[in-house]
Amino acid sequence: MFDYVMRRVVLKTLTNGDRFAIDGIHLHPSLIEAQTESGVGYVFLQVSSAVSQHPSGLRSRDDSVSPLSFQRWVGFLVGTSLLCGGCAWRSGNTEHYWGPVLFRYAAPPQGKAYVSEQRHFVLLIESGRQWGISLGWKTRVAVAPQRVEDTLSSQGRVSSWLWSKPLSLFGGPEEGAWNLSLVYLRGERVPEPEFLSRSIYGVELGIGAETNALSLGTSRTTEARPHDNAMYSFRYDSRRPLETLFQVWEYRDGGFMPLLAQEGRP
Amino acid sequence: MKMQWKSQVGRVLPVAVCALFVAGCQGYLVFTTATKAGLHISQQADQSPSALFGYKRAEVASIPANPKNASTTEDTYSVLATFCVRYDPLFSQSAEDSLQIRSVFATGMAAREAAKNPEMQSFFAAAALKQVLAPGKTEKKCF
């Protein structure tokens, strides 16, 4: 928007040969004409430089171009944040997301773990077991393990994991593909994640079960929190998170071969 | 009105900062990897608070110790693990921002039993040897 307005002023000036003002500094028509010989780009740079030295704005004589002010830019950023921002509430086995969110998930038997990935832009407010606020581009991947016993049975345990977009006109989210939820996304019977990957490009303040951090810039963390008396096999590639393998064998009375068979070569 | 607002911020801010550092002090096993650039203030479980300005890359395993002695039926928190992490930062030669993790690990009584199991011993021995780069091999791959 800034570039567009600047170019519009320059082109208009070059066409009409009119003079214009930058914060009260009136450029003489002879100066404009001299710069015209060097082309539009040159004049554009000159005008940009003048504006940067006079931040209160650029004003054309016939008032056809509105002034650019710091307050307008702040208003624009706040408005965009509110429009594109979202809220996430995670509590127990239920997750709620309001506002725009890019989302995909995979669950057995198609997947080898219970994986969900959410991407938020601009502003995200989190509450529930994780409280926080972030401004920027944020990605969260949560993975819950699949029990080895379920992989061995011929039937396999049917996943009761349920994701839905109740306020959407275009049906529920599709497993294994990117889905865009603009208003409301809900996850029910979500298994507790034992692996989390969180990345943020921007600013984040978070307090809770997943992270306790204040970060400015870029931050990417992964965290595995296995429970006691269990054996795990885990493979994760951030480029293909839905293909994550995360299997758990609960300790009972020996017999580690099932997990080794799943793991294959070390 | 302005003074009241400042006063409220003055009360809430210290509480929020304390909560940030205290909330993470819980006793659970954690494997974590982190890449940070910029300003980062954090607190991981069972560790001191940290502040970073710049770039940092880390792989950390935090294993809480049980104050009770181990017995035949109770474990202090044994861990048996093989762990491979490969990370290509955004501006590396491969121009890919990717992270690969491969791990097999056992916790508690499962780790104690796995350590006694000959097949598991062979498995972990082979996994450990594979982590060492063979002669002429320059690239590390987890899978």
Interface residues (C-beta under 8 A of the other chain):
Chain A: S197 L205 I207 G208 T211 N212 A213 L214 S215 L216 G217 T218 S219 R220 T221 T222 E223 A224 R225 P226 H227 D228 N229 A230 M231 Y232 S233 F234 R235 Y236 D237 S238 R239 W249 E250 Y251 G254 F256 M257 L259 L260 E263 R265 P266
Chain B: A16 A19 L20 F21 A23 G24 Y28 L29 V30 F31 T32 T33 A34 T35 K36 A37 G38 L39 H40 I41 S42 Q43 Q44 D75 Y77 T82 E96 D97 S98 L99 Q100 I101 R102 S103 V104 F105 A106 T107 G108 M109 A110 A111 E113 A114 N117 E119 M120 F123 F124 A126 A127 K130 C142 F143
